[in-house]
Amino acid sequence: MTISVRCVLRHHFRHFNARTLVDAADAWAAHADDGGKMMVTLAGAMSTAELGISLAEMIRRDKVHAITTTGANLEEDVFNLVAQEHYVRVPDPRSLTAEQEAELRDKGLNRVADTCIPEEEAMRKVERPLLELWQRAERDGRRHFPHEYLYELLLSGALAGSYQVDPRHSWLLAAAEKRLPIFVPGWEDSTLGNVFVASVMRKELETWSPIRGGAEYMAALADWYRETSSSAKVGFFQIGGGIAGDFPICVVPMLRLDLEEEVPYWSYFCQISDSTPSFGSYSGAPPNEKITWHKVDVDTPRFVIESDATIVAPLVFSYVLDCWGVSQKKN
C-alpha cells in the first residue's frame, strides 16, 4: 500500500514548526485550487543543495508561476547539471582547518557547506559558451536579462552532451522549457556576474550593454504582477531571506504607493527562515510587520517555518503536488 506524503505529514506533524509546515502547505494547496498563482524566491545555496529535484516538478506541474533568485542559485543549478560528477563532498566541514580550506582552494574547489564546486569543470565550462552569447548580443545590439542568456544556452542543446545528472532535476531547465518569468536582483554578486565584469575589463566585450540590470528587472516584475494579479490571486513563498525575498515582495508597495495603482496585496505569504526578529534583520521580520509596509493584508494567510529550507521546502513541494494529484483525481 502506498502512503502519500500528505497523509504522513498530517499524521506526524502535529505541533510547533511541523504543524506550521502542514498549515502552510494546506493553505498553498487551497490557494492553487482557487486558481491562485505563486512566486517562489530562492536565497542561500538551494541549487547546490539540489532543490531542483523537487522544484523542477513543481514548475512542470504549473504549481510555480515565477521565481526570484540570487545569481548564485541561478548559475549553480547549471553548474550542478554539467559537472556533478566532479563535485567533492566534505563529510565534516566544520572541522576543516584553514590549511585544509587552502588545499581545497588550490585544487580549484569552491566550498559551499559540505559540497565543493569545481572551478574548471563547472564554472569555466559554462562561462565559455555564455561569453559567446554575450558577444553575439553586443554585435547585434541586443540586451537581455542574465537568466535569458542561460535559457538560450540550455534550450540550444549546447550543454546537453555534458549533463551529469538527470535533466529532470534541473529547475532552471524546467523553467526554460516553460519560459517561466525569472527575476535576478543583484546578479553582479555571482560568479557569472563577476565573469561578465571581467570580460568587459579584458575588452572581450566592448560595453556593458548586453546585460539588463536590476532596475529593469523591477520594471519587468511590476508588469508581471500587474498582469497576473488582474485575473488571479498571487502568493509568495520565500525560501531563506536576503535580496531574493526583499526585492520581489516590494513590487506591491512600489505599485501601490509610488505609482498609486490599485493592485492587490500578496494573497499568501510563507517564509522558511532561521533568522531571529530581535536581531533586527529584515529576513527575520515577522509577517505581520509586512502589513505596515503595504505588502500583505490583514486577511492574507501568513506563515513562518523556522527550520532548514533544504528539509522543509521539498516536503512542502511534495505535499502540494500530492494534494494537487488528489484534487485532479476527484475532478
Disulfide bonds with the S-S distance in Angstrom:
none
